[in-house]
Amino acid sequence: MKFLIEQINGLLQQANTLAETLDNFKASKASVTIECTDGKELVINDSLHDYGDGTIGEGSSAHVTPPRSRLIDQLGAIKTNVWF
């Protein structure tokens, strides 16, 4: 899995490098969101920023969100008010 994330991140970096070749480049961000059938999401981001003084800032991140509970499972968490 780690190898695949590195490969996707490399493609996002290439996309940002391509954006850097455009005239008047300031910043770019490329991201991929992968949704799994169990509700998990894998988000991979890469960003590139030209500060204008000859320096370029680059950042990347990858994180997995926990699975979301199904709507039917959330019904069990509803609390009822007992008035009497």
RODO-2510 file (C-alpha; in nm, 4 decimals, decimal comma):
residues 84
     n   res          X          Y          Z
     1     m     0,0000     0,0000     0,0000
     2     k     0,2807     0,2419     0,0901
     3     f     0,4393     0,1878    -0,2522
     4     l     0,1109     0,2727    -0,4285
     5     i     0,0689     0,5910    -0,2234
     6     e     0,4245     0,6944    -0,3157
     7     q     0,3477     0,6305    -0,6838
     8     i     0,0295     0,8423    -0,6712
     9     n     0,2142     1,1160    -0,4830
    10     g     0,4822     1,1148    -0,7550
    11     l     0,2155     1,1687    -1,0212
    12     l     0,0683     1,4587    -0,8238
    13     q     0,4154     1,6135    -0,7943
    14     q     0,4573     1,5854    -1,1711
    15     a     0,1227     1,7606    -1,2209
    16     n     0,2366     2,0453    -0,9941
    17     t     0,5712     2,0665    -1,1754
    18     l     0,3819     2,1021    -1,5021
    19     a     0,1750     2,3827    -1,3500
    20     e     0,4980     2,5585    -1,2487
    21     t     0,5924     2,5976    -1,6162
    22     l     0,2912     2,8225    -1,6820
    23     d     0,3420     3,1986    -1,7039
    24     n     0,2734     3,3908    -1,3816
    25     f     0,2672     3,0718    -1,1741
    26     k     0,1882     3,1359    -0,8076
    27     a     0,0590     2,8154    -0,6560
    28     s    -0,0956     2,4807    -0,7378
    29     k    -0,2513     2,1954    -0,5493
    30     a    -0,3216     1,8455    -0,6788
    31     s    -0,5161     1,5913    -0,4796
    32     v    -0,6767     1,2503    -0,5106
    33     t    -0,9600     1,1195    -0,2946
    34     i    -1,0232     0,7466    -0,2970
    35     e    -1,3489     0,6269    -0,1430
    36     c    -1,3746     0,2660    -0,0251
    37     t    -1,6938     0,0640    -0,0058
    38     d    -1,6645     0,0404     0,3739
    39     g    -1,6721     0,4207     0,4080
    40     k    -1,2976     0,4808     0,4472
    41     e    -1,1382     0,7582     0,2435
    42     l    -0,7764     0,7946     0,1397
    43     v    -0,6796     1,1539     0,0568
    44     i    -0,3413     1,2350    -0,1000
    45     n    -0,2429     1,6014    -0,1483
    46     d     0,0571     1,7732    -0,3034
    47     s     0,1062     2,1491    -0,3225
    48     l     0,3599     2,3835    -0,4770
    49     h     0,3997     2,7561    -0,4072
    50     d     0,6257     3,0170    -0,5661
    51     y     0,7124     3,2835    -0,3104
    52     g     0,8384     3,5230    -0,5768
    53     d     1,1874     3,5596    -0,4296
    54     g     1,3330     3,2577    -0,6061
    55     t     1,2221     3,0052    -0,3471
    56     i     0,9663     2,7333    -0,4047
    57     g     0,7690     2,5707    -0,1245
    58     e     0,6428     2,2161    -0,1593
    59     g     0,4276     2,0016     0,0652
    60     s     0,2502     1,6711     0,0514
    61     s     0,0291     1,4658     0,2777
    62     a    -0,1693     1,1444     0,2815
    63     h    -0,4269     1,0385     0,5358
    64     v    -0,6986     0,7795     0,5785
    65     t    -1,0264     0,8696     0,7419
    66     p    -1,2005     0,6080     0,9552
    67     p    -1,5045     0,4370     0,8074
    68     r    -1,8306     0,6226     0,8440
    69     s    -2,1069     0,4332     1,0122
    70     r    -2,4002     0,3408     0,7955
    71     l    -2,7196     0,5421     0,8419
    72     i    -2,9039     0,2381     0,9707
    73     d    -2,6349     0,1903     1,2381
    74     q    -2,6729     0,5530     1,3481
    75     l    -3,0395     0,4979     1,4370
    76     g    -2,9342     0,2991     1,7421
    77     a    -2,7584     0,6093     1,8794
    78     i    -3,0786     0,8176     1,8848
    79     k    -3,1821     0,8908     2,2393
    80     t    -3,5472     0,9288     2,3251
    81     n    -3,6827     1,1711     2,5802
    82     v    -3,9032     1,0193     2,8466
    83     w    -4,1369     1,2822     2,9847
    84     f    -4,3389     1,0738     3,2282
***
